[in-house]
Amino acid sequence: MHAISRRAALAAALLIGLAGTAAAHDPKPRHGGRIVHAGSFHIELVADGTRLDAFLVGHDDKPMSAEGYQGVAILVLDGKSQRITLAPAANNQLTGTAPASVPGNAKAVVQITTPTGGTAQARFN
């Protein structure tokens, strides 16, 4: 009976340790948006009225320069598929303007082109 208790305690300790490790690598949104893995970085998508911002974050959770990056957000607004061009704005931010207000929880696909021509895609469901 005592051996079972030790095994259970060891298993619980391992699970707690693994959970802490996984949580440590989950990026935290810094701008109130939703964040998704996209290739070699993460994208935080923030909608504010008709303004749409995509913030680039490295896997080390540090902002990445958006200089030279381009993007497009594809989402459905008022029943129509819309393509919103995202251009570098400041620091790690790409921004664009939608033809109508974008709900904060809108489903979207963001496609990013890197300065070297590589591409990454993030799906926000």
C-alpha positions as CSV (number, residue, x, y, z in Angstrom):
1,M,0.0,0.0,0.0
2,H,2.9,2.3,0.9
3,A,4.5,1.6,-2.5
4,I,1.3,2.7,-4.3
5,S,1.3,6.0,-2.5
6,R,4.9,6.7,-3.5
7,R,4.1,5.9,-7.1
8,A,1.0,8.1,-7.1
9,A,3.0,10.9,-5.5
10,L,5.8,10.5,-8.1
11,A,3.3,10.5,-10.9
12,A,1.6,13.6,-9.6
13,A,4.9,15.4,-9.2
14,L,5.9,14.6,-12.8
15,L,2.6,15.8,-14.1
16,I,2.8,19.0,-12.2
17,G,6.3,19.6,-13.5
18,L,5.3,18.9,-17.1
19,A,2.3,21.2,-16.7
20,G,4.5,24.0,-15.5
21,T,6.9,23.5,-18.4
22,A,4.1,23.6,-21.0
23,A,2.6,26.8,-19.4
24,A,6.0,28.5,-19.4
25,H,6.1,28.3,-23.2
26,D,2.6,29.6,-23.9
27,P,3.0,33.2,-25.1
28,K,0.9,35.8,-23.3
29,P,-1.0,38.4,-25.3
30,R,0.4,41.9,-24.5
31,H,-2.2,43.9,-26.3
32,G,-5.4,42.3,-25.3
33,G,-5.7,40.2,-28.5
34,R,-5.5,36.5,-29.3
35,I,-2.1,34.9,-30.0
36,V,-1.4,32.0,-32.3
37,H,1.7,30.1,-33.4
38,A,2.8,30.9,-37.0
39,G,6.0,29.2,-38.2
40,S,9.0,30.5,-36.4
41,F,7.1,33.1,-34.4
42,H,3.7,34.0,-32.9
43,I,1.1,36.5,-34.1
44,E,-1.1,38.4,-31.7
45,L,-4.2,39.7,-33.5
46,V,-6.0,42.7,-32.1
47,A,-9.2,44.2,-33.5
48,D,-10.3,47.7,-32.5
49,G,-13.2,49.1,-34.5
50,T,-12.0,49.0,-38.2
51,R,-8.4,48.8,-37.2
52,L,-6.6,45.4,-37.3
53,D,-3.2,44.9,-35.7
54,A,-0.9,41.9,-35.9
55,F,2.0,41.9,-33.4
56,L,5.0,39.6,-34.1
57,V,6.4,37.8,-31.1
58,G,9.4,35.4,-31.2
59,H,9.3,32.0,-29.5
60,D,11.3,33.6,-26.7
61,D,8.3,35.8,-26.0
62,K,10.2,39.0,-27.1
63,P,8.7,41.4,-29.7
64,M,10.2,40.9,-33.2
65,S,10.8,43.9,-35.5
66,A,8.1,44.1,-38.2
67,E,10.4,46.0,-40.6
68,G,10.3,44.3,-44.0
69,Y,7.4,42.1,-43.1
70,Q,4.1,42.2,-45.0
71,G,0.8,40.6,-44.3
72,V,-2.8,40.0,-45.2
73,A,-5.7,39.1,-42.9
74,I,-8.6,37.2,-44.4
75,L,-11.9,37.3,-42.5
76,V,-15.6,37.4,-43.1
77,L,-17.3,40.8,-42.4
78,D,-21.0,41.4,-43.1
79,G,-21.2,38.0,-44.8
80,K,-18.4,38.7,-47.3
81,S,-14.8,37.5,-47.3
82,Q,-12.5,40.5,-46.9
83,R,-8.7,40.7,-47.4
84,I,-7.1,43.4,-45.3
85,T,-3.5,44.4,-46.2
86,L,-1.3,44.6,-43.1
87,A,1.8,46.9,-43.3
88,P,4.5,47.6,-40.8
89,A,3.5,50.4,-38.4
90,A,5.9,50.4,-35.4
91,N,8.2,48.1,-33.7
92,N,6.6,44.6,-33.9
93,Q,3.3,45.8,-35.3
94,L,1.6,45.3,-38.7
95,T,-1.6,47.2,-39.2
96,G,-4.5,47.5,-41.6
97,T,-8.0,49.0,-41.9
98,A,-11.1,46.9,-42.5
99,P,-14.1,48.2,-44.4
100,A,-16.3,47.6,-41.3
101,S,-15.9,47.1,-37.6
102,V,-14.1,43.8,-36.7
103,P,-15.4,41.9,-33.7
104,G,-12.6,40.9,-31.3
105,N,-13.5,37.2,-31.7
106,A,-13.7,37.2,-35.5
107,K,-12.5,34.1,-37.3
108,A,-9.5,35.1,-39.4
109,V,-6.4,33.8,-41.2
110,V,-3.3,35.9,-41.1
111,Q,-0.7,35.3,-43.8
112,I,2.7,36.9,-43.2
113,T,5.6,37.3,-45.7
114,T,9.0,37.7,-44.1
115,P,11.7,40.0,-45.5
116,T,13.4,37.0,-47.0
117,G,10.3,35.8,-48.8
118,G,9.3,33.1,-46.4
119,T,5.7,32.8,-45.4
120,A,3.8,31.9,-42.2
121,Q,0.1,31.5,-41.5
122,A,-2.0,31.7,-38.4
123,R,-5.6,30.7,-38.0
124,F,-7.7,32.5,-35.4
125,N,-10.9,30.4,-34.7
